[in-house]
Amino acid sequence: MRGEIKMREVIIYHGEDSYWIAECPSLPGCISQGKTKEEAIQNAKEAISCYIHALEEDHLSVPSERFDAMVVAV
């Protein structure tokens, strides 16, 4: 995995504390935040990289990406 570019779905939304939340659904518990969307995205990239690296170091399988999010109008 190291060195090659992989795509991961990241959901970004405005949190209650004025921070932007960035969550990677395919990696359970992989959530980050930032004061701006750009900062949240950058922090999410780092969190995803660290998450995957930790799984690899522990010889655990890395969940595959699903890209199954949808926006639903209510």
Phi, psi and omega in degrees: 000320183301134177094331179263148182273129177240148178263136175227136176286133177231127177263128181241131178211158182279123180278173182290338185261022180073006174265156174268135180257136177235120185235136178254099186301330182283350177239091186309127179085000180273093184227140177222181179206170177197162179288334177234166177300316182299317179294320179297319179294315179298317179294325178294319177302315179294317180297318179297314179300314180294320180300309181295318179300318179296318177298314181297318179297327179271007180057039176255153180287145178268123180301141177283158178280143183249330184046057183243022180281151177219154172254130183240126177276134181238000000 
